[in-house]
Amino acid sequence: MTAGVAADDHVLAAELAGAAGRLLLGVRDEVGFADARVLKDTGDLRAHEYLMEALAERCPGDAVLSEEGRSSVAGKRSRGDDRAPTRNTADAERLTAGRVWIVDPLDGTREFSEEGRRDWAVHVALWERDASGGGRLAAGAVALPAQGLMLRTDATGGASLVRVDPGEPDPVTAGSGTARGALPREVPLHIPAPDAGKLRIAVSRTRPPEFVRQMAERISGAVPGAADGRPSSEGMEVELVPIGSAGAKISAVLLGEVDAYVHAGGQFEWDSAAPAAVALAAGAHASRIDGSVLEYNRKDPRLPDILLCHPVSAPTLLSGIRDVRGALP
């Protein structure tokens, strides 16, 4: 995380993600699950409008890039509200801004609209420009409202896991209170190392990329030394684990429920900005699938692929991806 970012930015990201998450739990209760499209659109837009209004009030000089602020979704409507969604900051202004909030008001609309599913999220990230004219993710928070969890960056440069029972005030801003059960409310978050000889890879529950299947097969088999001088390796046990939203997948990596997330099927900056900010602060490897740096606040917000894992797993996964690059979408 950038040294100059205010501690309040980390707190604000968590506060806004948590509040939007509680709003979404209320939308589920209010709208119900009979009409999935109405539930999805109402959740998307109410969370979007909340975040846009809150950021305009709390950070009036900052730019905003939200999934629901694109011109392509201008026709979407929330139940009981005929207003068009609030638009994002204009590109010309955003691309010269010093601070840009990149938000996904509801990551995983499919899972949100399915009763009982908990693998959906709210993403709030802050990108800051640096002295070189480039920039980096400076703060971020991922709320998993149905799981009662918040993963966030903090002012120490690290990351934290916050446990919040659904419906309770967010302890990030409301104080520590009483722990849920015997667990502390907030603990440092560090990405756990994978078990030796085993990799669990999070994939889409509806459309796992074929190249990930091929990569898993490649890593699973005993691979002899290659002509390019790479050493021989013993086969690993590889399991593909279907999980819903991108934020839920990356959170599962950080919580040790899986060991990696590999995706190359098309995404946008808001799909990964907040999870990547938290992951990097928690000591994870986060990159494009060719190993290059994830870049944010670009003119074209498409960011189609990502690799996120413990640093010890990155060489194996990057090598496996190179071996099956012909199968990439």
Rosetta blueprint (number, residue, H / E / L):
1 M L
2 T L
3 A L
4 G L
5 V L
6 A L
7 A H
8 D H
9 D H
10 H H
11 V H
12 L H
13 A H
14 A H
15 E H
16 L H
17 A H
18 G H
19 A H
20 A H
21 G H
22 R H
23 L H
24 L H
25 L H
26 G H
27 V H
28 R H
29 D H
30 E H
31 V H
32 G L
33 F L
34 A L
35 D L
36 A H
37 R H
38 V H
39 L H
40 K H
41 D H
42 T H
43 G H
44 D H
45 L H
46 R H
47 A H
48 H H
49 E H
50 Y H
51 L H
52 M H
53 E H
54 A H
55 L H
56 A H
57 E H
58 R H
59 C L
60 P L
61 G L
62 D L
63 A E
64 V E
65 L E
66 S E
67 E H
68 E H
69 G H
70 R L
71 S H
72 S H
73 V H
74 A L
75 G L
76 K L
77 R L
78 S E
79 R L
80 G L
81 D E
82 D L
83 R L
84 A L
85 P L
86 T L
87 R L
88 N L
89 T L
90 A L
91 D H
92 A H
93 E H
94 R H
95 L L
96 T L
97 A L
98 G L
99 R E
100 V E
101 W E
102 I E
103 V E
104 D E
105 P E
106 L E
107 D E
108 G L
109 T H
110 R H
111 E H
112 F H
113 S L
114 E L
115 E L
116 G L
117 R L
118 R L
119 D L
120 W L
121 A E
122 V E
123 H E
124 V E
125 A E
126 L E
127 W E
128 E E
129 R E
130 D L
131 A L
132 S L
133 G L
134 G L
135 G E
136 R E
137 L E
138 A E
139 A E
140 G E
141 A E
142 V E
143 A E
144 L E
145 P H
146 A H
147 Q H
148 G L
149 L E
150 M E
151 L E
152 R E
153 T E
154 D L
155 A L
156 T L
157 G L
158 G L
159 A E
160 S E
161 L E
162 V E
163 R E
164 V L
165 D L
166 P L
167 G L
168 E L
169 P L
170 D L
171 P H
172 V H
173 T H
174 A H
175 G L
176 S L
177 G L
178 T L
179 A L
180 R L
181 G L
182 A L
183 L L
184 P L
185 R L
186 E E
187 V E
188 P E
189 L L
190 H L
191 I L
192 P L
193 A L
194 P L
195 D L
196 A L
197 G L
198 K E
199 L E
200 R E
201 I E
202 A E
203 V E
204 S E
205 R L
206 T L
207 R L
208 P L
209 P L
210 E H
211 F H
212 V H
213 R H
214 Q H
215 M H
216 A H
217 E H
218 R H
219 I H
220 S H
221 G L
222 A L
223 V E
224 P L
225 G L
226 A L
227 A L
228 D L
229 G L
230 R L
231 P L
232 S L
233 S E
234 E L
235 G L
236 M L
237 E E
238 V E
239 E E
240 L E
241 V E
242 P E
243 I E
244 G L
245 S L
246 A H
247 G H
248 A H
249 K H
250 I H
251 S H
252 A H
253 V H
254 L H
255 L L
256 G L
257 E L
258 V L
259 D L
260 A E
261 Y E
262 V E
263 H E
264 A L
265 G L
266 G L
267 Q L
268 F E
269 E H
270 W H
271 D H
272 S H
273 A H
274 A H
275 P H
276 A H
277 A H
278 V H
279 A H
280 L H
281 A H
282 A L
283 G L
284 A L
285 H E
286 A E
287 S E
288 R L
289 I L
290 D L
291 G L
292 S L
293 V L
294 L L
295 E L
296 Y L
297 N L
298 R L
299 K L
300 D L
301 P L
302 R E
303 L L
304 P L
305 D L
306 I E
307 L E
308 L E
309 C E
310 H L
311 P H
312 V H
313 S H
314 A H
315 P H
316 T H
317 L H
318 L H
319 S H
320 G H
321 I H
322 R H
323 D H
324 V L
325 R H
326 G H
327 A H
328 L L
329 P L
